[in-house]
Every structure is written in C-alpha cells, then in structure tokens.
Amino acid sequence: MSKLSLALATSSLFLTQLPPGSYAELKPLLGLPKDIALQTDFSRPEPLKKDVWQQRQHTRWKIEDGVMRGIPSTKEYQASISHHRGLEPRISCPATPPEFVAKFSIRFIDGSETPIAPFVEFGHHIARVKFSESGISLIADGESVKLDEDRDFRYVPGKWYHALAELKGDEFVIQFEGGPTLYGKHPRFALPVSKGGAGFGVAGPRGGKVEIDNISLCTVHAKTNPGWAKSRAAIPSFKPTVLKAKN
C-alpha cells in the first residue's frame, strides 16, 4: 500500500471513530487525518486535565450533563482586578496538534455579544472565528486582518453549531454543518505558537455560558488531501481586509 493510500485509509478510520453527532457529514478538505490526539463526548464527569484544558481568566468549567460547560469568573474575582476579569467564559486546549483536523460541537447560551466575543480560535489571536448577529468572520494575526466572512450566517444564542476546522502550513479552513465554509491563508498560521497560547480556544458571550461536546482532534499527514485543490476552488473568494495596523 502506498503512503497516500495509507493516509486515505487512516482518514476514513478517523471519520468512523468520531462520536455520533449531526456534524457527521462534514469531511476533511485540506488535511489527511493521522493520529487522534483527543477524542471525547464528555459523557463521564471527571476533573479537567490541566495538560489538556486550561481554564482562562479564572472562568469556571466542568463536565456535566454530557457536555463541558463554562461560566464566567466569580463576581468577587471580577471586582478584584481591572482587566482580564473573566467576564466571558474562556478556555484553551494545548493538547491540540500544531497542524490538525478538529471536529467539535459548540453553543453559546445567554449573555451578550461584544465586539470581540463569542468566538472560537486556533492559536491565541492567530486564527479566530467570530460569531455575530451580523454574520461570521475569520480574523487572523492579532485581529489585524479579516480573511473571510459570511454575513448570511447569523449567530443565534442557544443554537448548537457543528464544525470541522483544519490547519496545515499557512492555510486554515473551517466548515459548519448547514452553513458556510470559511478559508484563509496567512504566513502567521505556519509559525510556531507559544505553549500558553496554543490550540483550540473559546470565548463565550459576556455574562453567558458555553457548552462544548463531541470534540475530536487529530494530527495530519505530511501530504495534503489530494482533493484539496478542487475543494479550495469551490470556496467563494474573499479579498482580505486590513482591520488594524500591526505594532
């Protein structure tokens, strides 16, 4: 069996091992899944492992009711400092491989949208997907540039979103079940990320909650998915927009 055939076979195996969920129709476009780094449906309540999950800004997370649920920091903590107060539930997953295929389900409950949150990101301030009532956008490199957007895909509080995100080299793509596919290419994606800011990350609405379920993180083979060129051509093009000057 050739290396490419083996990679395709491994990709199919990865897909069959994914937890059940309505994101089952989403298939990798850019990468060929290799080894599973993390896979859980949060069905068993247990303490969060610090080498897998980092609760940020003293926000509070736990596994309960079959999901991982996050809420803001305590009122006492918020009153004790002037910044990074944990007004929105935030968490990151340093167990995410540098290049990956990631499937997950997420919903944002209650609270209010801010100019920054809610979002999911991959690498702290590196590839960020901002949910908004005015659309969804892919923002990169310290929120300095918008690489893609879809103004018809409106954020709805309390709704489950099922997604498949991929990063390989300087390219990033994320698909939403029943929704758009966002794509971006940026040199920052290919650079190393500090351990403290690595991996899949989330920030919820201000004063609200976040629930995450059915997450699978996988490394990828060196070769790009052989169908990527065709898949890339089918994604609507977007002219990157500079949002702010880099320092």
Phi, psi and omega in degrees: 000132179289164179298322179293318178297320178296319179297318179295321178295319178296320178301315179296321178296317178302317182294322180288338180272353181295145177299152179295147180176165184283005173268014187297335182280349180283129180238147178301140179252319188265313187253164173249109183304141183241282183242140178282122179268327180203135176208121181203149173247010176057032182284341182245116178299129179199157178298147178286132179282129186293334179279354178252316183234136176239112178284123189258149176055036177060019174286162193245126183229145173201160178268121179201150178056031176078013177221167167261121189244136180237142176227164181297172174293170180289156177300325180295318178294317180300326180282346186272345182224168185254350181211163183047053190273355181075036179289336176242137178299130184225142178206153174225163184233089180294351176285354179294130177297155178301319171243138194204164158242127184230126172246140180198158172242141183211147170215150180247129189238134175059197180067194184224147175290143175240174177299342183254315188242159008277157178204164162240148181217165180226103193083129185297116181066019184259297176234106187240131178253110184265126176268135180210155175293347178258008178136188179230143185218154175253117184241142187225165170053065178067034181058029182269343183213139174263122184263337180195161176198161172218108184280351179272346181265095187267136176292130178238114179303137178087352181271137175284134173244132181247124190224156172230117182245146181220140173226128177211124183061232181259021182240145179223138177217142177223132178249143174244133178299124181074009184222204186276171168244124179254140183225145174208150177232125183204138181299334180296330181298330186270355182272153178300152180242137178296148185303322182292339182244021187274153164085187178298133179218158185219143166225131183268187177290155181296125180075006183252201182233161172231139171235132178239140180215162171045062181259135177225125179241132186222141171289169181232157176287162180297323180283142175285152176308127184298342178266006187298317182303317179292318179296318180298318181295335182276348179278128180305137182281152179217133179278118180307141182241124178288125181263326178199156179285142175285145178290000000 
